[in-house]
Amino acid sequence: MAGIHSLDKRLFPLKDIPSIIAVFKSQMEGPKEPDLALLSIVVGGIENTMTSGRPSLSTAISTQKTAETEIVITEQNPSFFPIEFDIVEALYERFVAIVKGSVDLTPYVNQKYAVRELVKKVSDVIWNSLTRSYYKDRAHLQSLYSYLTGNKLDCFGVAFAVVAAFQVLGYSDVHLALSEDHAWVVFGEHGSETAEVTWHGKGNEDKRGQPIGAGVASKSWLYVNGCPVICNRFTEVAALVSSINPSLSATSESVEVSLLQQQLLWLMYDNGYILRYPMAIGNLGDLEEINPTPGRSPCSILFQEGIISSRKYYHNMHVYPYTYQGGYFYRHYMYKEAFESWANASDVIRQYNYSRDDEEIYKELMEIANELIPHAMKVASSSNNGSLLRDPECFAHLLRFYDGLCGWEEGSQTPVLHIGWAKPLVNTISKFDAEVRSQVAILPDVSEKVSPPPVTPPSEANNNEIPPPVKTGGGGGEAPHPGIVALTAACGERILNREFL
Ligand SMILES: CC1(C)CN=C(N2CCN(c3ncnc4sc(CCF)cc34)CC2)S1
């Protein structure tokens, strides 16, 4: 048992944040690779005891993420309920016993790398040891502490447990693969094999044991067009840190657990373990927005770094980095910036075909389109003497946002937009003066195959209709007026001609 015996007993009982950080540092420094089971038990144990509902020493904070939230931090290092070494050791050995006791490795003794049949077998061991029926979306079900003390895991937790089990079995090729709403494993000599090991969503038959090829081929967001975060042991530690859930209830969070997660994420950040993990950077940004660490980058920089990571390592196929940033701008009344972030998010989703597996991002984009943008427009119309509603760039961001949703729907088996979307859309667009709308030029796509349709020049754009797609140069015509904001002809086509059922 590598991890537990390389653990320095003198660090126990763990009773404050520095002692937990010390455990993670000792695991990160090596010489052996960090022990996933050990770290998941330790951090899961703290999370579960600190959020169990029993009174703790510190004040819970409201999680209503607005700029005015008064944050009550009782002290920098509030004490935990102590986590005893003997408990951690017993749970660790129970996990090792379950895994080694349930998996017969004799058929694989001369194979260095895992094979699909073995991956399915280990997934079955975890799967069949779970409680028959429980509320799968509950909080605090992501760790091995939850698995070992309650036989409950959430979707991510099952995938993580399978990877931790393979580490116990001595395999170094089985690793966690993470999209924005699903997790699976990669394995084999080149890490090129993939396998489902957990379920996804509600009421969907699980595909455990199957490769994820079909999911990628269907171009659904769930499989991020074949650009998931492929973890190594260090990024797997970052994933368990990022999956820490400080929630005490729907509206409050444990101060201690939030501080612990924030400081562990900075440890991951400083070691470069989340450089290629946009969601973990976004998680850190959210924590820094609530409770800025003196001397550290401001959260706005972190949200931008998450976007850069997605563009640099994942071909800009991830949506959440832009919704992390858009949410930040929105909470700080920076509505034009929020509209641009959301338009950028929409430019990502347009690359996909909508499928029934994509509910999570559908709900996220629906909230932006039908709640956040209308609220922003309402506030903007009575602030800065409504200047936002006369800003053609703002109008262009919103058109691009809606256009991305239309593009997402095009070519999909399932429709995205319906009348419930159309009313807020038309309501929002019509809040912009016709004069402003006419300043938005719709230029032919340079990548457009077909020549753009004949269009009315802007001066003749009529009153309350969204001006027909206008071509003012770009594709070989004269250069557009400097005040003109360009959009593609396809965008105009899509928005204008979309029949909302
Ligand atoms: C901008 C947001 C709506 C705020 N929180 C968001 N998330 C919270 C944190 N999330 C995550 N954070 C770190 N790692 C992972 S891996 C994964 C897929 C299931 F395994 C999700 C996820 C998911 C996304 S997106």
The ligand as an SDF file (V2000), in Angstrom:
LIG
                    3D

 25 28  0  0  0  0  0  0  0  0999 V2000
  -19.8980   28.3140  -15.3750 C   0  0  0  0  0  0  0  0  0  0  0  0
  -20.4950   27.1520  -14.6240 C   0  0  0  0  0  0  0  0  0  0  0  0
  -21.9990   27.0940  -14.8160 C   0  0  0  0  0  0  0  0  0  0  0  0
  -20.1710   27.2500  -13.1610 C   0  0  0  0  0  0  0  0  0  0  0  0
  -19.7800   25.9610  -12.6950 N   0  0  0  0  0  0  0  0  0  0  0  0
  -19.5190   25.0510  -13.5630 C   0  0  0  0  0  0  0  0  0  0  0  0
  -19.0680   23.8300  -13.3390 N   0  0  0  0  0  0  0  0  0  0  0  0
  -18.6840   23.4650  -12.0060 C   0  0  0  0  0  0  0  0  0  0  0  0
  -17.5760   22.5580  -11.9700 C   0  0  0  0  0  0  0  0  0  0  0  0
  -17.5720   21.5180  -12.9650 N   0  0  0  0  0  0  0  0  0  0  0  0
  -16.4390   20.7350  -13.0210 C   0  0  0  0  0  0  0  0  0  0  0  0
  -15.3620   21.2470  -12.4030 N   0  0  0  0  0  0  0  0  0  0  0  0
  -14.2070   20.5520  -12.4540 C   0  0  0  0  0  0  0  0  0  0  0  0
  -14.0760   19.3830  -13.0850 N   0  0  0  0  0  0  0  0  0  0  0  0
  -15.1530   18.8610  -13.6850 C   0  0  0  0  0  0  0  0  0  0  0  0
  -15.2940   17.3780  -14.5560 S   0  0  0  0  0  0  0  0  0  0  0  0
  -16.9320   17.5830  -14.8940 C   0  0  0  0  0  0  0  0  0  0  0  0
  -17.6990   16.5930  -15.6920 C   0  0  0  0  0  0  0  0  0  0  0  0
  -18.1600   15.4570  -14.8120 C   0  0  0  0  0  0  0  0  0  0  0  0
  -17.1290   14.7310  -14.4790 F   0  0  0  0  0  0  0  0  0  0  0  0
  -17.3860   18.7420  -14.3650 C   0  0  0  0  0  0  0  0  0  0  0  0
  -16.3820   19.4870  -13.6890 C   0  0  0  0  0  0  0  0  0  0  0  0
  -18.5950   21.5230  -13.9630 C   0  0  0  0  0  0  0  0  0  0  0  0
  -18.9080   22.8780  -14.4120 C   0  0  0  0  0  0  0  0  0  0  0  0
  -19.7990   25.6420  -15.1560 S   0  0  0  0  0  0  0  0  0  0  0  0
  1  2  1  0
  2  3  1  0
  2  4  1  0
  2 25  1  0
  4  5  1  0
  5  6  2  0
  6  7  1  0
  6 25  1  0
  7  8  1  0
  7 24  1  0
  8  9  1  0
  9 10  1  0
 10 11  1  0
 10 23  1  0
 11 12  1  0
 11 22  2  0
 12 13  2  0
 13 14  1  0
 14 15  2  0
 15 16  1  0
 15 22  1  0
 16 17  1  0
 17 18  1  0
 17 21  2  0
 18 19  1  0
 19 20  1  0
 21 22  1  0
 23 24  1  0
M  END
$$$$
